[in-house]
Amino acid sequence: MKRAHKPWPRSRKSNSNRQRIVDAARGHFFSHGFRSVTMDDLAEELGISKKTLYAYFPGKFDLLEAVLADKLTAVEATLKQITRAHPDDFPATLRELLAGTQRELDEIKPPFVRDMRQKAPDVFKLVERRRAALIQRYMGKFFVDGQRLGMVRKDVPARLIIEILLAMVQSIMNPPKMEELGMTPKEGYAGILKIVLEGALTPKGRKA
């Protein structure tokens, strides 16, 4: 049964308090896993009452969902900024996409991946859906623009390149497989992008 989510208070102060809670939890969850910190610990660290904390987040999984949504929003903002910054400069876009992806994923450490596998597989399904949408939207544009500029091969449709990328991400970038391979998200994405890009780029694109 789905949890009923209360509408969040709309005042600036309420939004600020909510973001403070998410920021604190994000630091703990991604570095040490979300099992290692309790809601009581967070309330004490933030100097707020447990009643206030639970008014925003009735349980730890509600907070986990908010942390993941916050992270995905940050990733989308990064991708949007990069793809809009150099519309006709494929090499600059490529460099910044790779660097930006690594920066965003460097925050997520193995304990968080372990906890997601063991305790929150259903929550991760939400991440997978939004992640796929982001890849299709931003990487799709990247490959189409690359074909237009002669940097991405045209004998393979851009949509097929994206489907291959999505299939690799879906198969590898999930908590059970990452634990099995002993990889961090940063390492996994770097390897996948390297393989896909080496196959998709033209000689001109590789020299860029």
Buried (B, 14 or more C-beta within 10 A) or exposed (E): EEEEEEEEEEEEEEEEBBEBBBEBBBBBBBBBBBBEBEBEEBBEBBEBEEEEBBBBBBEBBBBBBBBBBBBBEEBBEBBEEBBEEBEEBBBEBBBBBBEBBBEBBEBBBBBBBBBBBEBBEEBBEBBEEBBBEBBBBBBBBBBBBBBEBEBBBEEBEBEEBBEBBBEBBBEBBBBEBBBEEEBBBBBBBBBBBEEBBEEBBBEBBEEB
